[in-house]
Amino acid sequence: MSHWFRILALPAALLAFAAGGAVQAQPRGPLGWADANRDGVVTREEFEQLRARRFDRLDTNKDGTISREEFMAREAALFERLDRDKDGRITPEEMHRRGRR
């Protein structure tokens, strides 16, 4: 599943959780990645655990905050993975091959 699709699915989940409910999820669907126990439902607890893990991954110096540099380092790493020929540009072919190694 695309990195950007996950980011875009997040606001929908936040709205559902704000309303006090759980969100239906399918394993290959937009929120399947958040369904820790694979029961087809993303609970508030599963969602909060996911958010905490993502925060911890971004907070590389473990100071309890995410600096601009820490945040941008993740995006730089994504760019490096996509730029397969290391020419400083991402072509449509490189973007298409993202999931293939």
N, C-alpha and C positions, 0 to 999 in steps of 0.2 A: 504494500500500500504506500502510496506516495507521501512523502514528508508533508507536503503542502495540503494534501487532502486531510491528513490528521489534524493539522492546524485549523482548517476550516470547519471540521466536525466539532471541535472543542466548544465554540459558542453555542451550538445547539444543545450540547450536553449541559453546559452551564445554565441555560435557560430552564431546562427540565429539572435540574437539581434545585434551582432557586424556587421552583414551584413545589418542591418537597417530594418529588417522585423519583423513581428509578427510570432508567432508559433501556428500552429493548435493544439488544445487540445480537448480531449474527457474526459467527466466527470470521467470515471474510468481509463483513460489512464495515461501515464507517466507524463503529465503536467497538468492534470485536477485539481490538488490541487492548481495550480497557477492561474487558470481562475476565478478571483473574481466575475465577473458578469455572468458567465456560458454561454457565447455566443459562445463557441467553439474555441475562439482565445485568446491567451495570448499576450497582448500588452506589449511594453517596460514599460509603466507606471505601469501595474499590476505586472510585474516582479520586478521592482524597489521597489514598495510598499512591496512586499513579502520579498525581501532582507532586507529592513529596519526593518520590524517587527521581522525577525529572528535575526538580529543583536541586536536589543533592548532586545529580550528575553535572548540572551547569555550574554549581558553586564549587569550582575546582580547588580553590584555596581554603574551603571550609570555614569561611568567616561569617556565614549566615546571611550573606547578600550575594547578588549576582551583579558583577560590574559589567560595564559595556564591553570591556575586553574579553571577559569570560563568555558573554553572550555571543559576541562576534566570532570568537574562536570556533564555536560549533558550526557557524555558517561557513567559515573559511575551510573547515575540515570537509564539509559537504561539497564545497566548490572543488576542492582538491580531488575528492573521490570521483566527481563527475567529469573533470577535465582529464580524461584518460591519456591523451597524447601530451599533456603538460605544456601546452602552448599558451596558456593564460586565457583561453576562450573555451566556451562550451558550445558545441555544435548540436543541431537537432539529433544527429546520430548518437552522440555521447549521452544526451539527455534520455533518449529512447532506451539505451542500453543500461540505464542506471542500475536495475536490479540484477543484471547479468554480469558475471565476473569472468 
